[in-house]
Amino acid sequence: MDIWSKYFEKNGENFDAVTEYGLLLLDAGQSKAAEQIFNKAVALGPTAYTSHYNLGLALLNQGPQVCSFLNSFRSICKRREGHAPKHRT
């Protein structure tokens, strides 16, 4: 992972490099660190569905507290927009 950390430091503004690094962190079980990296991926590629999907995976892997937050967010969306994004917990 150390090699990837160094690669990320040099290529931290490259969407593909950021995404790959986040996936490595996620595979290593470092969901909180992956969340931070995927937030950066969302900032670099806000229209890329993969950045949002990967961020969601990182959040879901953090446990029931995050699932509870997502359910609350869905409830708020439902009241505001008349519909809500679907996800499974």
FENQUI-V806603 format. One record per pair of residues at least 4 apart in sequence whose C-alpha atoms are under 7 Angstrom apart, sorted by the first residue. I is the first residue (numbers start at 1). J is the second residue. D is the distance in Angstrom with one decimal. If there is no record, write none. Layout:
i=I j=J d=D
i=I j=J d=D
//
This chain:
i=1 j=5 d=6.3
i=2 j=6 d=6.4
i=3 j=7 d=6.2
i=4 j=8 d=5.9
i=4 j=21 d=6.7
i=5 j=9 d=6.3
i=6 j=10 d=6.5
i=7 j=11 d=6.1
i=8 j=12 d=5.1
i=8 j=17 d=6.5
i=8 j=18 d=6.6
i=8 j=21 d=6.8
i=11 j=17 d=6.3
i=12 j=17 d=6.9
i=12 j=18 d=6.1
i=14 j=18 d=6.1
i=15 j=19 d=6.1
i=15 j=41 d=5.9
i=15 j=44 d=6.0
i=15 j=45 d=6.6
i=16 j=20 d=6.1
i=17 j=21 d=6.1
i=18 j=22 d=6.2
i=18 j=37 d=6.5
i=18 j=41 d=6.0
i=19 j=23 d=6.2
i=19 j=38 d=6.6
i=19 j=41 d=6.1
i=20 j=24 d=6.3
i=21 j=25 d=6.3
i=22 j=26 d=6.1
i=22 j=34 d=4.7
i=22 j=37 d=5.4
i=22 j=38 d=6.0
i=23 j=27 d=6.1
i=24 j=28 d=6.2
i=25 j=29 d=6.4
i=25 j=30 d=5.2
i=25 j=31 d=6.8
i=25 j=33 d=6.8
i=25 j=34 d=5.3
i=26 j=30 d=5.4
i=26 j=31 d=5.3
i=26 j=34 d=5.6
i=26 j=58 d=6.6
i=30 j=34 d=6.1
i=31 j=35 d=6.0
i=31 j=58 d=5.0
i=31 j=61 d=6.2
i=31 j=62 d=6.1
i=32 j=36 d=6.7
i=32 j=58 d=7.0
i=32 j=62 d=7.0
i=33 j=37 d=6.5
i=34 j=38 d=6.0
i=34 j=58 d=6.1
i=35 j=39 d=6.1
i=35 j=55 d=5.7
i=35 j=58 d=5.3
i=35 j=59 d=6.6
i=36 j=40 d=6.6
i=37 j=41 d=6.4
i=38 j=42 d=6.1
i=38 j=51 d=6.1
i=38 j=54 d=6.6
i=38 j=55 d=5.2
i=39 j=43 d=6.4
i=39 j=55 d=6.7
i=40 j=44 d=6.2
i=41 j=45 d=5.9
i=41 j=51 d=5.6
i=42 j=46 d=4.8
i=42 j=51 d=5.2
i=42 j=52 d=6.3
i=45 j=51 d=7.0
i=49 j=53 d=6.1
i=50 j=54 d=5.9
i=51 j=55 d=6.2
i=52 j=56 d=6.2
i=53 j=57 d=6.4
i=54 j=58 d=6.3
i=55 j=59 d=6.3
i=56 j=60 d=6.1
i=57 j=61 d=6.1
i=58 j=62 d=6.7
i=59 j=66 d=6.1
i=60 j=66 d=6.3
i=60 j=67 d=6.3
i=62 j=66 d=6.4
i=63 j=67 d=6.7
i=64 j=68 d=6.0
i=65 j=69 d=6.3
i=66 j=70 d=6.1
i=67 j=71 d=6.2
i=67 j=89 d=6.2
i=68 j=72 d=6.3
i=69 j=73 d=6.1
i=70 j=74 d=6.1
i=71 j=75 d=6.2
i=72 j=76 d=6.3
i=73 j=77 d=6.2
i=74 j=78 d=6.1
i=74 j=84 d=5.4
i=74 j=85 d=6.3
i=75 j=79 d=6.4
i=76 j=80 d=6.2
i=77 j=81 d=5.7
i=77 j=83 d=6.5
i=77 j=84 d=5.2
i=78 j=82 d=4.9
i=78 j=83 d=4.4
i=78 j=84 d=4.6
//
